[in-house]
Amino acid sequence: MLGYGRRSKSRVLVVDDDNGLRASLARLLAGQGYDCREAADSATARQWLATEPDIAAVLCDIRLPGESGLELLAHVVADFPDVAVVMTTGIDDPDTARQAFEIGADGYLIKPFTRSEIVINVTNAIRSRQLDAQRRGHLRGLEHTVSRLQTLTGVLRGIEGPLPGPESDEDTIDRLSRAVSLREEETGRHIQRMSRYSRLLASAVGFDDAAAEQVRLAAALHDVGKIGVPDLILLKPGSLSPDERVTMQRHAQIGYQLLAGSTSDTLVLAADIALCHHEWWDGGGYPRGLRGDDIPEEARIVAVADAFDALTSDRVYRPKLGVYEAVATMTELRGRQFEPRLLDRFFGLLDEVANIRQSYPDLDGDEPRIRVLVVDDHEMFLESLVRLLGVRPDIRIVGTAGTVRQAVRSAAAYEPDVILMDFELPDGDGVVATERIKTRVPEAKVVMLTGRTDHQAFVRAIAAGCAGFVRKTDGIDSLVTAIHAAQEGDSLTPVTNLPRLLRGLTATNRGLGSDLGTREMEILQLVAGGLPNREIAQRLYISLNTVRNHVQSILHKLDAHSRLEAVATAAREGLIEHDAEAVGGA
């Protein structure tokens, strides 16, 4: 051993047409803890890069048969920006070295080289790329937050000045709600309820009508600072780590900084509420540890209203409590988190609170929403999709991502039903993301958002397990239809395109589908022909439920989660023919 210490199993692709040297380099790196793949030419290397996830580095000879190592380097730099590349050569040519570094090489070694030189260069190249990726991710996160803050600032500037007249109050609340309802926890219904609870309690403790209405308006922005909290923390299903909790708690200060200094009295009040609604009556809250009357009364009112609605509403980290369970929970915190006077008065208003809840209910539990993750690196397009889909009563946006890496992490964290996946991403493409996601969340349905029409892109997406495709230029109604079709397992690919796409798939031999029965094979061929369940039932003279049961059995036996994935798997396994006549007319 060379003394560099054991390291995690980073994957390295060794590309050299000298079989002996290539094998020797692979053994050397494997001995240092790397997981190695080998390729004798650029074409094989491209296949490894396209199909093998998490390659961290490529050790590549410049002289290769066919496409040169420099051409392969350009491909890696363009399509796999997180992969480090160290070039090797037997010719000491400064011009070639300069060209390699200009293209984007992380290292350059001249043969013969020592074992230490190989290990040091590969290790340093991987570390350098990892740091670059972290910096890019940090910058992208900052850009995402800044964009959202700029959007919000524009909304806030639009309502500054004198309070609107009564006829426009609801419009103002709607604008505020749409600005801050960028996360599932802060749904418009939650804001509508808790802001009205706040008005109700303010009136009950002596606020006049104008002051109570101002509390309602300001309360709508109580959690506006969460616009600066990362999705992975804000939407995390489980409990937060200590560091994540600290990040979450910063939303109070962020909200205050956004709203303070306004010329609108309502927004000045909203700033105080945003800052202080997590302070506790006994001084145990955050961010300043205020206690008692040092906490603005409006913030103490909002704290009661917000906590009650949060406890009685579903959250990503826990189910809702019943009213009496919520009352019991809050009573335990009487005199600690909540001012006794306000808590007791609120509990005396539960009949009026119930009326508000009935007027602004969440969706019926019998009508579950489809959980959707949106992946796109175009900020304006992403925000537009979130805004347009977020108002749908049948869809719940659980998170967003802008890179392959973020998409994989978000899918694992949120476990969405459907993922809207941009084909072009800065650190890879939607196909790579789909492949990685399917290994972690196989039941997720991926709908590819694409402006591309090339055959090979569709073939790769189908092979990765994509449930279908939607053009980015299609309207929102088409996108909603696609989300529902994917959730229900229907194919989104035009039937006329399937034969040509299926022929492009690489054959496999995993033994899937060997236990399919005669009727299941018959139905599978009809599914491949693009027939919906109802038409299959009519053609075979069986019930619709029977067809559905057979389709579910087919999906299970083929280890598939959509009709398109099942058809693709069957074609690759040789279970169905995929010539135009057989697929289209079975």
N, C-alpha and C positions, 0 to 999 in steps of 0.2 A: 504493500500500500504506500501511497505517496505522502500520507500525512495530512491530507486536507480535511479529514473527518468525514463521517458518513452524512449523506444528505438525503432529502426526500426524493422519491422516485420521479424526478423530472424526466420527461420523454425527449430523447434526442434521435433525430434522423441522420444517419451517416450515408452520404452519397458519394460513391467513388466507383469507377469501372474496374479498378484493380481488386479482384476478389479477395486476395490474401490480405492486402492493406486494409480494405474495408472491414473484413472480419476481425483483424487485429485491433483496429480502432474501436469497434463495437465492444470487444472483450475488455479493453482498457477502461472504457467509460462505464461499462456494466460493473466492473470491479470497484468503481467509485460511487456506485449507488444509482446510476442512471438507467432508465429503461430504454433500450435502443431498438431502432428499426433500421433496416438497410435497404438501399436502392442502388442499382448499377447505372441508372440513367435518369434523366430529368422526367421522362414520362412516368416512370415508376414512382419517383419522388412526388410528383404532382398527385398521383393516386393516394399515396400515404397522407399527404396534407389534406386532401379533400375528404378522406374517410376516417382518418384516425384522429380522435379528439385530443386536445391538450398537448400537442407537440410544442415543446418549449424552445428547441433550438435545432438548427440544421448545420451539420458539418459537411461542407460541400467542396469537392474538387472543381477547379475552373474548367479543366479539359474533360468533357464528357462526350460520349457518342451522341450524335443528333444535336439536340438543343444544348447550348453551352451552359456552364455553371453560372456565368454572369446573367444569362437570360432567366435561369431559374431563380437567381437572387432577386431580379427585378419583379418576378411573379410573387415571391414570398413577401417582399417589402410592400407591394401594392395590395395584396389580398389577405395577408396574415401579419398585420402590423405588430402583434405581440410576440411573434416568433423571432428569436435571435438567429443570426446567420454568421458563421465563421467560415471564411474561404481558405482553401489550401491549394498550393500549386508547386510544381517542381521547377518553375522558371522564375528567376529573380528579375521581374520586369516592373520598374517603378510606374510606368504608364498604366499597366494593368491594375496594380495595387491602387493607384489613385482613382481609376474608374470604378473599382469595386467599392471603395469607401464613398464615392460620390453617389452610387446607386443606393447605398444604405447598409453595407456590410458592418458587422460589429467587431470583426477580427480578421486578420490576414496572416497566414502562416506559410513559410517557404520550406519545402521538403529538402533534406530530412529534418524532422523536428523531434524534440524529446517528448517523453511521456508527460513530463511536468508541464511543458508548453501547451500541450493539447488540453489537459485538465484545467489549467489556469485560464486559458482563453475561453473555453466553453463555459466554465463557471462564471467568469466575469461578464460574458456576453448575456447569459441568462439573467443574472442579477441586474444588469443595466437595463434590459428590456422590461423586467418586472417593475423597476423603479419608474421607468418612463410610463408604463401602463397605469401605475398608481397615480402619477402626476396628471395624466390625461383624464383619468376618472375623477380626480378631485376637481380639476378645472371644469369638466363637463357638469359636475354636480353644482359647482358655483354658478355656471352659466344658466343652468336650469332654474336655480333658486332666484337669480337676478331677474330672469325673464318673468317669472311668476310675480315677483315683487313689483316689477315695472307695470305689469298688467293691473295688479291691485292698486298701485299708486294712481294709475289713470282713472280707475273707478272712484277712488276716494276724492280726487281732485274734482271730479264731476259733480259731487254732491256737497262740496264745501259751500259755506255761505249760510244764509238764514235757513232755518228749518223749513222744509217744504210744507205746503198747505195740506190739510187733511185728505184732499182728493188724490194726492200723489204719495202719501205715506206708504201704501202697499207696494207701489212701484219702487220706492227707495229700498224697502226691505228686500224686495226681490233682487234688485241689483246687488245689494250687499251680500245676500245669501249666495248668489251665483259667483261672486268674487271669492268668498271664503269657503264654499263647499267644494273644495278640490280634493277632498278625501272622504272616504265612505263614512268615517265616524261623524263627520260634520255634515250630515245630510240636511237638505232644506227643511225637512219635517222636524228634525231635532231643533234647529234654530227657531223655527216657527213656534214650537211648543215652549222651549225654555225661555224665549224672549217674552212670551205671553204670560208664563208663570211669573216671571220677574215683574211684569207690569201689575199683575194681580196682587202680588205680595207687597210691592211698593205702595199701591193704593191702600192696602189693608193697614199699613203702619203709618199712614198720614200724608203721603205724597199727594199733591193735587193732580188733576188730570193731565196737565201739560208736562209736569215733572215725571209722572209715571210713564207717559208715552215716550218721553225722552229716554228713560231707562230701557224701555222695550227696544227702541232703535239701537241704543248703544250696546245692549246685551248681545245683539246679533253678531257683533265683532269680538266677542269675548276670547275666542280661540284663533283669531286671525294670524297670530304668530306661528301657528302650525304649518303655515305655508313654507316656512324655512326648515322644517323637520324632514329628514329623508324618509322616503316611502317604506324602506325596509324596517325602520323603527316604528313609524306611525301605524303601519298596518300589520305589525308582527302578531301572529295568532297567540303566542305564548307570553310568558312574563318577560319583562325587560331585564337585561343585565344592569349592574350598577352604572357602567359607562353610558349605556343606552338611555337609562333613566335621566342622567344628567343632561344628555342631549335633548331629550323630550322636554325637560323642565325649562329649557331656554326659550320655549315659545312664549312665555309670559313677557320676558324682556324684549323679545323680537317684536311682539305685538305692540308693546308700548312705544318702541322706537318708530314703528311705522305710523302710529296715529298721533303721537305727541306733536305739539306745535301747530296744530291745525287752526284755521280761523273759524271752524264750526264748533259750537258749544257741544253738540252731540258727539263729535269725534274726540274732543278733549275728554269728555266723560268716558267714552269708549276706551281711550288710552289708559285711564285709571283702572277701569274694570279689567282690561286685558292684563295689566300688571299685577293686580291684587286679588283676582278671584280664586287663586290657589293659596292665599294666606289663610292661616287657621286662627280661630278666636283665641287659642291658648299660646300662639306664637310658634307653633310647630310646622307652619307651612313654608312656602317659597314664593318668590325668590329672595325676599328681604327679611323674612322672619318677623313680620309685623304682628301685633297682637291687639285684641280689644278694639277700642274706638280709634286706634291709629289706622285701622283698615277702613277705607271709605265705605259708608253704609251701602251705597249702590253695589259695590263689589261683594259685600257680605250677602246682599239679597240675591245677586246672580249666583253666588256659590251654592246657595240652597237650591235654587231652581235648576241649575245645571246638574248638580249631583243627583237630584231626584230623577230627572229625565234620563241621565246616563244609566242609572241603576235599573230603570224600567224599560230600557231599550237594548236590543241585541248589539253586541260589539264583537269585533274580530277575535278578542281574547276571552270572551265569556258570554253565555246566554243571558237574557234579561231576567230580572226578578219580578215577582208579583208586587202589587202596591204595598201590601202589608209586610212583605219581606223587606222592601225598600225602606219603609217607615221604621222597622225594627233596626235595620242596619244604621240608618242615620241617627236614630235615638241613642245608640251606643256611643255616638260621636258628639252628642249634645254637650256643649260647654268645652269641647276640645276643638273640633273642626268648625262647628257651627255655633253662632250666637244663639243662646237658648231662646231669647225673646222672638227672634225671627223664625226659628225652627218650629216653635210651638204655634206661632200664628199661621205658618204655612200648613201645618197639619190640620188646622181648623178650616182650611180652604179646600179640602180634598174633593168635595163635591164639584166645585168650580174647576178644579184641576182636571177632574174626570171629563168634564164637558169639553175642555180644551183638547184633551187626548182624543176624544171621539171626533172632534172637528179636524184634527191633523194626524190621522193614523198612519203608521207604517204599513207596508204591504202585508196582506194576509199571509200568514204562514203557509197556507195551502197553495200559494202562488210564488214559489221560490224564484228568485232572480238568478240569471245566468252570471256567474262570476267571470269577469273578463280582465285579462292583462293586456295592455297595449304596448307594443314594442316598436319604436320608431325614433330615429335620431334627428328628425326634422322638427324643431321645437314648435313652430306655428302649427304644423299639421297635427302633431301629437296633442297639443292643447285643444285644438279644434275638435278632434275626435273625442277627447275626454269630456268636453263641454256638451257636445251633441248627444253622445251616448249616455252621459251621466244623468240626463233628465228623463231617460226612458224608465218606466216603472218595471220593466221586465229584465233590466240589465243592471248589473252592479260592477262598476270599475273598481277592482281591488288593488291596482297598482300600475305603474308605468316603468319603462326601461328604455335606454337609448343605445345600448351596446349588447353584443353577444353575452359578455360576462354578466352584465346586469340582468339580462333576460333569464339566464340560467338560475342565478341567485333568487330573483324575484319569483320565478315559477316554483322553485323549491320551497320558498317561504310562504307564498300565498295559496298554492295549489289551485290555480284557476280552472274553471271548466273549459274556457275557450281562450286562446291566445291569438290576438291579431298581430301578425309578425311582418315587419317590413323586410323585403328581400335584401336590400342594400343596407349594411350596417358598417360603422367605421372600423370595427375590429374583426370583420369576417362577413358572413351573410346569414340570412334567415335559415338557410338549410343547415349550416353548422349549428346554429342555436337550437333548431328543432331536434337534431340528432342528440345533442347533449341533454336537452330538456326531457326527451322521451326516455332516457335512461333513468331519470330521477322521478318524473311525473308521467308515467306512460299513458295514463287515462286522459291527459289534457289533449284537447283538439286544437290543432294549429291551423289557422287560416292565413295563408300567405297574401300580404298586400304587395302588389307588384305593378310596375309600369313596364316590365319586360315581357316579351312574347317569345323569346327563343326557346326552342324545343328542349335543349339540354337542361336549362334551368328548371323547367317543369318536371323533367324526369328525375333530377336530383331531389327535388322537393318531395315528390311522391315516394321515392325510395327512403327518404328520411322519416316518413310517417305523416306527412302533411295531409290534412283532411280536405283541402281544396284551395282555391285561389279567388281573389277578388281584385279587380283593378282599382288602383288608388284614385282614379278619376270617376269611379262609380258614385252614385248618390248615397246618402245615409240610409235610405230605405233598403237599398241593395245590400248594404253592409249589415244591417239588422237582420235581414232575411238570411244572410250567410252565417251569422252567429247562431241563429236558431237551427239552421240546417246542420251545422257542425255539431251542435249540442245533441241533436237528435240522431246523429250518425249518418246523415244523408251526404251524398257526394255533391261537390260544388263544381265539378269539372264537366264541361259540355261532353255529351256522349260521343259526338263525332270526333273528338280529339283523343279519346281513350285508346283506341287500337294503336295509334302511332306512338303514344306515350308509353304504353305497356311494352312495346317492342324494344324500347330503349333501356329497359331495366335489366340489371345484371342478374343472371340466374343464381339461385341459392339452393342449398340442399340441407335444410334444417329439419326436415321431416314433419313440418307443420301441415295440418289438414289431412293426414293419413287416415284419421278416424271419422272423416265426414261421411255421412250416409248418402244414399242415392238421392233422396229428396233434397237434402242440403246441397248436394252438388248441382242439382237442377236449379235450385233457387239462387245459388251463387252465380251460375252462368247468366241468369236473368238480371241479377244485380249488376253484373259486369256490363250488361247491355244497357244499363241506365234506367231500368224500369223501377218505378216506386213500388212500395209494398202493396198498395191497393190494386195496381194493375197486375202485379204478380199473382195476387189472390184470385183475381178474375180469370187470368189465363190458366191457372192450375186448378180452378174450381175448389178452392179451400178458403177458410175464413181468414180475415185480416189478422186476427190474433195469432193464428197458427203460423202465418208468414212471419210476424214479428218474433215469435218464439224461435223459429228456425234461424232468422237473421242473427239474433242474439247468440244462439248456439254456434253459428258460423264464426262470428267475431271472436268468441271465446276460444274456439279450437284453432283459429289462425293467429291468436294472440294480437288481435287488432282492436282498435277503438273507434273506427269509422268505416263506413262502407268502402270508401276509396282505398283506405289502408288495407282492408281485407282483400279487395280485388287485386291490388298491387302485390300483396304477399302471395295470393293464389297464382298469379301469373309468374312470379319469380320461382315458385315451387313447382311449376309445370302442371298445376291442377286444372287450369283452364287454358284454352287457346286464346291467343290475342291477335289473330288476324282480323281484318276489318269485317269480314262476313260473319265469323263466329261470334265476335264480341257484340256486334251491333244487332244481330238477328236471332240470337239464341232464344 
